[in-house]
Amino acid sequence: MKAPGNKEKASCRVEWKDLLAFCIALYQILAPQLLATMAAVGIIAFLLLRFWLK
């Protein structure tokens, strides 16, 4: 009974680490795109507000 429990815990730990690594890799891939998108949205909003306030 104890051996399968230990194996399950080990597999859960491996899956958790794999999931964490996947999330970190995904963040590294998407973060520059998200930052660029947010910068573009900010610039567009700034320009629109600037023209509207004139």
PyMOL Python script that loads the backbone (N, CA, C, O; Angstrom):
from pymol import cmd

cmd.read_pdbstr("""\
ATOM      1  N   MET A   1       0.826  -1.200   0.000  1.00  0.00           N
ATOM      2  CA  MET A   1       0.000   0.000   0.000  1.00  0.00           C
ATOM      3  C   MET A   1       0.872   1.267   0.000  1.00  0.00           C
ATOM      4  O   MET A   1       0.525   2.260  -0.639  1.00  0.00           O
ATOM      5  N   LYS A   2       1.993   1.228   0.711  1.00  0.00           N
ATOM      6  CA  LYS A   2       2.815   2.431   0.813  1.00  0.00           C
ATOM      7  C   LYS A   2       3.540   2.736  -0.502  1.00  0.00           C
ATOM      8  O   LYS A   2       3.696   3.900  -0.870  1.00  0.00           O
ATOM      9  N   ALA A   3       3.986   1.684  -1.213  1.00  0.00           N
ATOM     10  CA  ALA A   3       4.763   1.912  -2.434  1.00  0.00           C
ATOM     11  C   ALA A   3       3.965   2.684  -3.497  1.00  0.00           C
ATOM     12  O   ALA A   3       4.481   3.656  -4.049  1.00  0.00           O
ATOM     13  N   PRO A   4       2.711   2.274  -3.799  1.00  0.00           N
ATOM     14  CA  PRO A   4       1.962   3.053  -4.797  1.00  0.00           C
ATOM     15  C   PRO A   4       1.756   4.503  -4.362  1.00  0.00           C
ATOM     16  O   PRO A   4       1.794   5.415  -5.187  1.00  0.00           O
ATOM     17  N   GLY A   5       1.538   4.709  -3.071  1.00  0.00           N
ATOM     18  CA  GLY A   5       1.372   6.074  -2.567  1.00  0.00           C
ATOM     19  C   GLY A   5       2.621   6.895  -2.816  1.00  0.00           C
ATOM     20  O   GLY A   5       2.534   8.054  -3.221  1.00  0.00           O
ATOM     21  N   ASN A   6       3.784   6.305  -2.577  1.00  0.00           N
ATOM     22  CA  ASN A   6       5.035   7.020  -2.809  1.00  0.00           C
ATOM     23  C   ASN A   6       5.211   7.323  -4.294  1.00  0.00           C
ATOM     24  O   ASN A   6       5.657   8.409  -4.664  1.00  0.00           O
ATOM     25  N   LYS A   7       4.858   6.360  -5.140  1.00  0.00           N
ATOM     26  CA  LYS A   7       4.972   6.584  -6.583  1.00  0.00           C
ATOM     27  C   LYS A   7       4.024   7.699  -7.018  1.00  0.00           C
ATOM     28  O   LYS A   7       4.388   8.534  -7.846  1.00  0.00           O
ATOM     29  N   GLU A   8       2.809   7.717  -6.463  1.00  0.00           N
ATOM     30  CA  GLU A   8       1.854   8.760  -6.832  1.00  0.00           C
ATOM     31  C   GLU A   8       2.387  10.128  -6.421  1.00  0.00           C
ATOM     32  O   GLU A   8       2.280  11.091  -7.179  1.00  0.00           O
ATOM     33  N   LYS A   9       2.957  10.213  -5.228  1.00  0.00           N
ATOM     34  CA  LYS A   9       3.504  11.492  -4.775  1.00  0.00           C
ATOM     35  C   LYS A   9       4.646  11.931  -5.690  1.00  0.00           C
ATOM     36  O   LYS A   9       4.748  13.106  -6.044  1.00  0.00           O
ATOM     37  N   ALA A  10       5.499  10.988  -6.068  1.00  0.00           N
ATOM     38  CA  ALA A  10       6.624  11.327  -6.939  1.00  0.00           C
ATOM     39  C   ALA A  10       6.103  11.819  -8.294  1.00  0.00           C
ATOM     40  O   ALA A  10       6.604  12.810  -8.825  1.00  0.00           O
ATOM     41  N   SER A  11       5.104  11.134  -8.854  1.00  0.00           N
ATOM     42  CA  SER A  11       4.578  11.551 -10.148  1.00  0.00           C
ATOM     43  C   SER A  11       3.896  12.912 -10.028  1.00  0.00           C
ATOM     44  O   SER A  11       3.974  13.721 -10.952  1.00  0.00           O
ATOM     45  N   CYS A  12       3.238  13.173  -8.915  1.00  0.00           N
ATOM     46  CA  CYS A  12       2.607  14.480  -8.724  1.00  0.00           C
ATOM     47  C   CYS A  12       3.672  15.568  -8.658  1.00  0.00           C
ATOM     48  O   CYS A  12       3.497  16.649  -9.220  1.00  0.00           O
ATOM     49  N   ARG A  13       4.775  15.280  -7.969  1.00  0.00           N
ATOM     50  CA  ARG A  13       5.850  16.267  -7.883  1.00  0.00           C
ATOM     51  C   ARG A  13       6.426  16.542  -9.273  1.00  0.00           C
ATOM     52  O   ARG A  13       6.688  17.693  -9.621  1.00  0.00           O
ATOM     53  N   VAL A  14       6.619  15.493 -10.058  1.00  0.00           N
ATOM     54  CA  VAL A  14       7.170  15.670 -11.404  1.00  0.00           C
ATOM     55  C   VAL A  14       6.191  16.477 -12.252  1.00  0.00           C
ATOM     56  O   VAL A  14       6.602  17.377 -12.983  1.00  0.00           O
ATOM     57  N   GLU A  15       4.899  16.161 -12.160  1.00  0.00           N
ATOM     58  CA  GLU A  15       3.907  16.886 -12.942  1.00  0.00           C
ATOM     59  C   GLU A  15       3.866  18.349 -12.520  1.00  0.00           C
ATOM     60  O   GLU A  15       3.737  19.235 -13.365  1.00  0.00           O
ATOM     61  N   TRP A  16       3.976  18.608 -11.204  1.00  0.00           N
ATOM     62  CA  TRP A  16       3.941  19.987 -10.710  1.00  0.00           C
ATOM     63  C   TRP A  16       5.141  20.769 -11.243  1.00  0.00           C
ATOM     64  O   TRP A  16       5.007  21.917 -11.665  1.00  0.00           O
ATOM     65  N   LYS A  17       6.320  20.130 -11.219  1.00  0.00           N
ATOM     66  CA  LYS A  17       7.519  20.800 -11.731  1.00  0.00           C
ATOM     67  C   LYS A  17       7.410  21.013 -13.237  1.00  0.00           C
ATOM     68  O   LYS A  17       7.801  22.061 -13.752  1.00  0.00           O
ATOM     69  N   ASP A  18       6.877  20.016 -13.940  1.00  0.00           N
ATOM     70  CA  ASP A  18       6.699  20.164 -15.385  1.00  0.00           C
ATOM     71  C   ASP A  18       5.717  21.296 -15.683  1.00  0.00           C
ATOM     72  O   ASP A  18       5.936  22.092 -16.597  1.00  0.00           O
ATOM     73  N   LEU A  19       4.635  21.361 -14.908  1.00  0.00           N
ATOM     74  CA  LEU A  19       3.644  22.411 -15.105  1.00  0.00           C
ATOM     75  C   LEU A  19       4.254  23.780 -14.835  1.00  0.00           C
ATOM     76  O   LEU A  19       4.009  24.733 -15.574  1.00  0.00           O
ATOM     77  N   LEU A  20       5.044  23.872 -13.781  1.00  0.00           N
ATOM     78  CA  LEU A  20       5.705  25.135 -13.446  1.00  0.00           C
ATOM     79  C   LEU A  20       6.664  25.552 -14.564  1.00  0.00           C
ATOM     80  O   LEU A  20       6.692  26.715 -14.967  1.00  0.00           O
ATOM     81  N   ALA A  21       7.446  24.591 -15.060  1.00  0.00           N
ATOM     82  CA  ALA A  21       8.389  24.886 -16.145  1.00  0.00           C
ATOM     83  C   ALA A  21       7.630  25.333 -17.396  1.00  0.00           C
ATOM     84  O   ALA A  21       8.059  26.252 -18.094  1.00  0.00           O
ATOM     85  N   PHE A  22       6.504  24.679 -17.673  1.00  0.00           N
ATOM     86  CA  PHE A  22       5.685  25.046 -18.830  1.00  0.00           C
ATOM     87  C   PHE A  22       5.144  26.466 -18.682  1.00  0.00           C
ATOM     88  O   PHE A  22       5.161  27.246 -19.634  1.00  0.00           O
ATOM     89  N   CYS A  23       4.663  26.796 -17.482  1.00  0.00           N
ATOM     90  CA  CYS A  23       4.129  28.142 -17.244  1.00  0.00           C
ATOM     91  C   CYS A  23       5.222  29.195 -17.394  1.00  0.00           C
ATOM     92  O   CYS A  23       4.986  30.260 -17.964  1.00  0.00           O
ATOM     93  N   ILE A  24       6.416  28.900 -16.882  1.00  0.00           N
ATOM     94  CA  ILE A  24       7.527  29.847 -16.995  1.00  0.00           C
ATOM     95  C   ILE A  24       7.904  30.040 -18.463  1.00  0.00           C
ATOM     96  O   ILE A  24       8.124  31.167 -18.908  1.00  0.00           O
ATOM     97  N   ALA A  25       7.977  28.939 -19.215  1.00  0.00           N
ATOM     98  CA  ALA A  25       8.318  29.036 -20.637  1.00  0.00           C
ATOM     99  C   ALA A  25       7.245  29.824 -21.389  1.00  0.00           C
ATOM    100  O   ALA A  25       7.561  30.662 -22.234  1.00  0.00           O
ATOM    101  N   LEU A  26       5.984  29.552 -21.080  1.00  0.00           N
ATOM    102  CA  LEU A  26       4.883  30.259 -21.728  1.00  0.00           C
ATOM    103  C   LEU A  26       4.945  31.748 -21.410  1.00  0.00           C
ATOM    104  O   LEU A  26       4.724  32.589 -22.282  1.00  0.00           O
ATOM    105  N   TYR A  27       5.251  32.067 -20.145  1.00  0.00           N
ATOM    106  CA  TYR A  27       5.368  33.478 -19.745  1.00  0.00           C
ATOM    107  C   TYR A  27       6.510  34.166 -20.494  1.00  0.00           C
ATOM    108  O   TYR A  27       6.374  35.302 -20.948  1.00  0.00           O
ATOM    109  N   GLN A  28       7.639  33.459 -20.616  1.00  0.00           N
ATOM    110  CA  GLN A  28       8.783  34.044 -21.320  1.00  0.00           C
ATOM    111  C   GLN A  28       8.460  34.288 -22.789  1.00  0.00           C
ATOM    112  O   GLN A  28       8.953  35.244 -23.386  1.00  0.00           O
ATOM    113  N   ILE A  29       7.629  33.421 -23.371  1.00  0.00           N
ATOM    114  CA  ILE A  29       7.259  33.593 -24.776  1.00  0.00           C
ATOM    115  C   ILE A  29       6.242  34.734 -24.927  1.00  0.00           C
ATOM    116  O   ILE A  29       6.351  35.552 -25.840  1.00  0.00           O
ATOM    117  N   LEU A  30       5.253  34.780 -24.024  1.00  0.00           N
ATOM    118  CA  LEU A  30       4.154  35.728 -24.180  1.00  0.00           C
ATOM    119  C   LEU A  30       4.421  37.101 -23.580  1.00  0.00           C
ATOM    120  O   LEU A  30       3.836  38.086 -24.029  1.00  0.00           O
ATOM    121  N   ALA A  31       5.287  37.191 -22.579  1.00  0.00           N
ATOM    122  CA  ALA A  31       5.495  38.468 -21.888  1.00  0.00           C
ATOM    123  C   ALA A  31       5.910  39.599 -22.837  1.00  0.00           C
ATOM    124  O   ALA A  31       5.329  40.681 -22.757  1.00  0.00           O
ATOM    125  N   PRO A  32       6.885  39.400 -23.728  1.00  0.00           N
ATOM    126  CA  PRO A  32       7.258  40.503 -24.633  1.00  0.00           C
ATOM    127  C   PRO A  32       6.099  40.935 -25.524  1.00  0.00           C
ATOM    128  O   PRO A  32       5.929  42.127 -25.782  1.00  0.00           O
ATOM    129  N   GLN A  33       5.302  39.982 -25.996  1.00  0.00           N
ATOM    130  CA  GLN A  33       4.156  40.320 -26.837  1.00  0.00           C
ATOM    131  C   GLN A  33       3.121  41.097 -26.045  1.00  0.00           C
ATOM    132  O   GLN A  33       2.545  42.064 -26.543  1.00  0.00           O
ATOM    133  N   LEU A  34       2.881  40.667 -24.792  1.00  0.00           N
ATOM    134  CA  LEU A  34       1.910  41.369 -23.957  1.00  0.00           C
ATOM    135  C   LEU A  34       2.392  42.781 -23.649  1.00  0.00           C
ATOM    136  O   LEU A  34       1.607  43.728 -23.693  1.00  0.00           O
ATOM    137  N   LEU A  35       3.679  42.928 -23.339  1.00  0.00           N
ATOM    138  CA  LEU A  35       4.220  44.252 -23.046  1.00  0.00           C
ATOM    139  C   LEU A  35       4.132  45.153 -24.273  1.00  0.00           C
ATOM    140  O   LEU A  35       3.777  46.326 -24.160  1.00  0.00           O
ATOM    141  N   ALA A  36       4.450  44.613 -25.432  1.00  0.00           N
ATOM    142  CA  ALA A  36       4.374  45.398 -26.661  1.00  0.00           C
ATOM    143  C   ALA A  36       2.925  45.799 -26.942  1.00  0.00           C
ATOM    144  O   ALA A  36       2.659  46.927 -27.358  1.00  0.00           O
ATOM    145  N   THR A  37       1.998  44.881 -26.716  1.00  0.00           N
ATOM    146  CA  THR A  37       0.583  45.179 -26.938  1.00  0.00           C
ATOM    147  C   THR A  37       0.112  46.272 -25.991  1.00  0.00           C
ATOM    148  O   THR A  37      -0.580  47.204 -26.399  1.00  0.00           O
ATOM    149  N   MET A  38       0.494  46.150 -24.719  1.00  0.00           N
ATOM    150  CA  MET A  38       0.085  47.150 -23.735  1.00  0.00           C
ATOM    151  C   MET A  38       0.696  48.508 -24.066  1.00  0.00           C
ATOM    152  O   MET A  38       0.034  49.534 -23.911  1.00  0.00           O
ATOM    153  N   ALA A  39       1.939  48.528 -24.516  1.00  0.00           N
ATOM    154  CA  ALA A  39       2.584  49.786 -24.893  1.00  0.00           C
ATOM    155  C   ALA A  39       1.859  50.415 -26.080  1.00  0.00           C
ATOM    156  O   ALA A  39       1.622  51.622 -26.096  1.00  0.00           O
ATOM    157  N   ALA A  40       1.510  49.603 -27.068  1.00  0.00           N
ATOM    158  CA  ALA A  40       0.806  50.112 -28.244  1.00  0.00           C
ATOM    159  C   ALA A  40      -0.562  50.661 -27.849  1.00  0.00           C
ATOM    160  O   ALA A  40      -0.958  51.730 -28.314  1.00  0.00           O
ATOM    161  N   VAL A  41      -1.283  49.942 -27.000  1.00  0.00           N
ATOM    162  CA  VAL A  41      -2.599  50.403 -26.549  1.00  0.00           C
ATOM    163  C   VAL A  41      -2.456  51.710 -25.776  1.00  0.00           C
ATOM    164  O   VAL A  41      -3.260  52.627 -25.944  1.00  0.00           O
ATOM    165  N   GLY A  42      -1.429  51.793 -24.926  1.00  0.00           N
ATOM    166  CA  GLY A  42      -1.199  53.016 -24.159  1.00  0.00           C
ATOM    167  C   GLY A  42      -0.900  54.205 -25.056  1.00  0.00           C
ATOM    168  O   GLY A  42      -1.415  55.300 -24.830  1.00  0.00           O
ATOM    169  N   ILE A  43      -0.073  53.998 -26.069  1.00  0.00           N
ATOM    170  CA  ILE A  43       0.275  55.089 -26.993  1.00  0.00           C
ATOM    171  C   ILE A  43      -0.957  55.534 -27.775  1.00  0.00           C
ATOM    172  O   ILE A  43      -1.197  56.731 -27.934  1.00  0.00           O
ATOM    173  N   ILE A  44      -1.735  54.569 -28.262  1.00  0.00           N
ATOM    174  CA  ILE A  44      -2.944  54.906 -29.028  1.00  0.00           C
ATOM    175  C   ILE A  44      -3.933  55.661 -28.146  1.00  0.00           C
ATOM    176  O   ILE A  44      -4.509  56.660 -28.578  1.00  0.00           O
ATOM    177  N   ALA A  45      -4.133  55.194 -26.917  1.00  0.00           N
ATOM    178  CA  ALA A  45      -5.051  55.869 -25.998  1.00  0.00           C
ATOM    179  C   ALA A  45      -4.564  57.286 -25.704  1.00  0.00           C
ATOM    180  O   ALA A  45      -5.361  58.224 -25.666  1.00  0.00           O
ATOM    181  N   PHE A  46      -3.270  57.441 -25.500  1.00  0.00           N
ATOM    182  CA  PHE A  46      -2.697  58.765 -25.227  1.00  0.00           C
ATOM    183  C   PHE A  46      -2.937  59.712 -26.408  1.00  0.00           C
ATOM    184  O   PHE A  46      -3.341  60.860 -26.222  1.00  0.00           O
ATOM    185  N   LEU A  47      -2.684  59.216 -27.620  1.00  0.00           N
ATOM    186  CA  LEU A  47      -2.876  60.060 -28.798  1.00  0.00           C
ATOM    187  C   LEU A  47      -4.344  60.427 -28.984  1.00  0.00           C
ATOM    188  O   LEU A  47      -4.660  61.572 -29.304  1.00  0.00           O
ATOM    189  N   LEU A  48      -5.244  59.462 -28.785  1.00  0.00           N
ATOM    190  CA  LEU A  48      -6.673  59.749 -28.923  1.00  0.00           C
ATOM    191  C   LEU A  48      -7.115  60.789 -27.906  1.00  0.00           C
ATOM    192  O   LEU A  48      -7.823  61.734 -28.253  1.00  0.00           O
ATOM    193  N   LEU A  49      -6.704  60.626 -26.658  1.00  0.00           N
ATOM    194  CA  LEU A  49      -7.073  61.595 -25.624  1.00  0.00           C
ATOM    195  C   LEU A  49      -6.493  62.971 -25.942  1.00  0.00           C
ATOM    196  O   LEU A  49      -7.142  63.994 -25.724  1.00  0.00           O
ATOM    197  N   ARG A  50      -5.288  62.985 -26.449  1.00  0.00           N
ATOM    198  CA  ARG A  50      -4.639  64.259 -26.767  1.00  0.00           C
ATOM    199  C   ARG A  50      -5.406  64.999 -27.864  1.00  0.00           C
ATOM    200  O   ARG A  50      -5.590  66.214 -27.792  1.00  0.00           O
ATOM    201  N   PHE A  51      -5.854  64.252 -28.885  1.00  0.00           N
ATOM    202  CA  PHE A  51      -6.611  64.895 -29.960  1.00  0.00           C
ATOM    203  C   PHE A  51      -8.005  65.297 -29.493  1.00  0.00           C
ATOM    204  O   PHE A  51      -8.524  66.332 -29.914  1.00  0.00           O
ATOM    205  N   TRP A  52      -8.619  64.486 -28.624  1.00  0.00           N
ATOM    206  CA  TRP A  52      -9.958  64.808 -28.136  1.00  0.00           C
ATOM    207  C   TRP A  52      -9.944  66.027 -27.220  1.00  0.00           C
ATOM    208  O   TRP A  52     -10.899  66.804 -27.204  1.00  0.00           O
ATOM    209  N   LEU A  53      -8.869  66.199 -26.460  1.00  0.00           N
ATOM    210  CA  LEU A  53      -8.819  67.313 -25.507  1.00  0.00           C
ATOM    211  C   LEU A  53      -8.506  68.648 -26.180  1.00  0.00           C
ATOM    212  O   LEU A  53      -8.640  69.696 -25.549  1.00  0.00           O
ATOM    213  N   LYS A  54      -8.092  68.630 -27.448  1.00  0.00           N
ATOM    214  CA  LYS A  54      -7.784  69.896 -28.140  1.00  0.00           C
ATOM    215  C   LYS A  54      -9.057  70.634 -28.495  1.00  0.00           C
ATOM    216  O   LYS A  54      -9.001  71.716 -29.079  1.00  0.00           O
TER     217      LYS A  54
END
""", "prot")
cmd.dss("prot")
cmd.show_as("cartoon", "prot")
cmd.util.cbc("prot")
cmd.orient("prot")
